[in-house]
Amino acid sequence: MFGDWEIFGIFAGVTTTLQLFASYGVRRHFDKNKNGKIDPDEVPFLQITQDTPVKLNSPDYNDLSILSLIRTFVEAMLHSFCYGCLTVFSMNFMMSSVDRRYAYLVTCLMINMMCMFMCKYATNAIHVATSHEVHFLYYGFGYLALVFLWRKPEREYLIAVAVLFLHTIYIVGRCYSLPRYPSFYKIFRLYNLCESEWKLVPIARLGGTENDNEEMNNFEDERVDPAVTARPNPREYSKWALVFPAYEIMDPRDYNKWAVVFPVYEIMNTHISSSVSIGILSGWATSMIVQRTGIFNVLEVSNVSLGISVAMAALVVLTVQSIGLYGPVENKMHSKVLANFRPKTVATLVAMLGATTVVIQLERIPDDEVATGITYWAGVGALALNVLLTIVISVWAKLSHLGITKKQFENKMQHAKNFILKIK
């Protein structure tokens, strides 16, 4: 019989081999000119074309709109945590009788697979815009959900070892398969908050529209005095400056004033999943406080704890949605983008579902006990609804978006052919 370390060694060898082969295949597929970097035209930028119109007020589900950089970063991390939690919660039920030496490894692998799934479907454009460094955090937040795992090994530190190993192998493989990945502002349209209005930043890029390029070139032709073009003395470097576009040197403190173009369904996906995460965190904290302080003299997992956790989750998410964490102008913009989908109502409901889901995960149900209480069935039902809202609907939205954009592209090509035929 294999021990914990022997099983982990076999797991490590198999995952490393598979990751290396996958990375080699991905690099050959994307680095087509073999120049050792991913050029903007080689980015897997599926169906998010630069000439598609952007709607800032009440766009439809398959339109393009904007999401601020700071909200993109925060909600992406909460989105990943949500997917990690749903994976761990599901595996807790599915592997209630699996050997502890294997259960945590299977769960770690499933979280990694779920993160890749969300990059493929739920947040594909956000995935494309995300650098390798941010991806390290992005996937890392998914693994945080392992704190709720029931079937932990006897040596619990092996969970951290497995996470660090699997996560490092993935990031190393990603850096190899997509070397020198271009920054998001080279492939996405950017908007900047200027005098309380969100305006397109003119950037010359591959696939940019003619208007973008014209705006980029409509700058005053400043004449440079030849006398000041000599090589500067290193001791006077403080008196010289280089010219960089503002979007390349943007201050992280101003990320709430910059926005990126994404499909509305992805903005809605992160809105839902981040609210689920807020509900999970609120429910977990409330249940722990209720149990530890003994205010109501109830257990960690009980109907009373469930009710208080759900109410607190609703209060927290309503507060977050009302005051806005990134400034009133940014919050107003986000509300306009999701105006057709009742963002506050949706956020409140899914946060309550998140709190309902987490309560029964705080204490493992004994194998010989048949759970039929309200708390148990409410948690199971909420878990099923969360999976539907965050996974099933995201797949449907992505496939629907691809179908619509493909049809639009085919129509444009047909109009171009008809125009050419008329000229001939």
Secondary structure as GFF3:
##gff-version 3
##sequence-region A 1 424
A	DSSP	alpha_helix	4	30	.	.	.	ID=ss1
A	DSSP	three_ten_helix	40	42	.	.	.	ID=ss2
A	DSSP	beta_strand	64	68	.	.	.	ID=ss3
A	DSSP	alpha_helix	69	94	.	.	.	ID=ss4
A	DSSP	alpha_helix	100	120	.	.	.	ID=ss5
A	DSSP	alpha_helix	124	129	.	.	.	ID=ss6
A	DSSP	alpha_helix	132	143	.	.	.	ID=ss7
A	DSSP	three_ten_helix	144	148	.	.	.	ID=ss8
A	DSSP	alpha_helix	157	177	.	.	.	ID=ss9
A	DSSP	three_ten_helix	184	186	.	.	.	ID=ss10
A	DSSP	beta_strand	190	194	.	.	.	ID=ss11
A	DSSP	beta_strand	197	200	.	.	.	ID=ss12
A	DSSP	alpha_helix	210	217	.	.	.	ID=ss13
A	DSSP	three_ten_helix	226	228	.	.	.	ID=ss14
A	DSSP	three_ten_helix	234	239	.	.	.	ID=ss15
A	DSSP	three_ten_helix	246	248	.	.	.	ID=ss16
A	DSSP	three_ten_helix	252	257	.	.	.	ID=ss17
A	DSSP	beta_strand	258	263	.	.	.	ID=ss18
A	DSSP	alpha_helix	264	293	.	.	.	ID=ss19
A	DSSP	alpha_helix	303	323	.	.	.	ID=ss20
A	DSSP	alpha_helix	328	337	.	.	.	ID=ss21
A	DSSP	three_ten_helix	339	341	.	.	.	ID=ss22
A	DSSP	alpha_helix	343	359	.	.	.	ID=ss23
A	DSSP	alpha_helix	374	387	.	.	.	ID=ss24
A	DSSP	pi_helix	388	392	.	.	.	ID=ss25
A	DSSP	alpha_helix	393	423	.	.	.	ID=ss26
###
